[in-house]
């Protein structure tokens, strides 16, 4: 294990996959992962002292007892005393250690570096050399996947509410007999039922799209490495439960370093719908046309708002209608082991 002088600089993780780190460590050392350790220190001390005292003595004399005459008696003996003192002392110190994920991450990084297994990606030249299965480390500025960002805003409940409002409004516009109460009551019930049915259908479709994009369990972040013509995008696929911080969008604030394993090689102009199992069947040209239509619709709404605002030219600048259909330039995919500052 590395000592303090050979360890890398301390890091602060915002994302860390403990299962990946534990698996890598056990493969490195070919041994079970030690999660805790206990150490004991004990000492004993004992002092003793013994003192002996002894002597001899005698006593003789005579006594007269009526009826028995005189008797002579003699008493002799030995006396002695033993004094023994002792002092014993013992002490015990127990220390319990628990190895943290930060310690395991340091071991993994140091081992990969020492054995030249870890590749550093600084730009397009480095990205062109990486292969599937390589361990890489790169520093990047991140932005969210635009589709997942839209799905975060356009939730199934919101889409259902918009659909319900749309069909209710359209039905009211089509009804013209407001004087007949019975007709109005029947129309209202029918209109509500139809609008609710359309809203339920829209919610189901929205939920299916979210599941297909796996936006509820994983998130994609686009890490920009390098600058200018030397720019490459690292599509970093994160599992939501492995974020160390509560705010999963913390990765969007500033630059962070990623340690991960490459899952897809460097490719040019990848469609952003490639991850979707249904929409990835569309040809790239069709994807471009679809997004051009979406951009045109948004731009039209922006122009209408600009007109209502009195032709204020700043109104159009509020809306960014650039919804990318592809990841421009080179990009590769990574499953991160850890993301840290």
Secondary structure, 3 states (H helix, E strand, C coil): CCCCCCCCCCCCEEEECHHHHHHHHHHHHCCCCCCEEEEEEEEEEEEEEEEEEEEEEEEEEEEEECCCEEEEEEEEEEEEEEEEEEEEEEEEEEEEEECCHHHHHHHHHHHHHHCCCEEEECCHHHHHHCCCCCEEEEEEEEEECHHHHHHHHCCHHHHHHHHHHHHHHHHHHHCCCCCCHHHHHHHHHHHHHHHHHHHHHHHHHHHHHHHHHCCCCEEEEEEEECCHHHCEEEEEEEEHHHECCCCHHHHHCCEEEEEEEEEEEEEEEEEHHHHCCCHHHCCHHHHHHHHHHHHHHHHHHHHHHHHHCCCCCHHHHHCCCCCCCEEEEEEEEEEEEEEEC
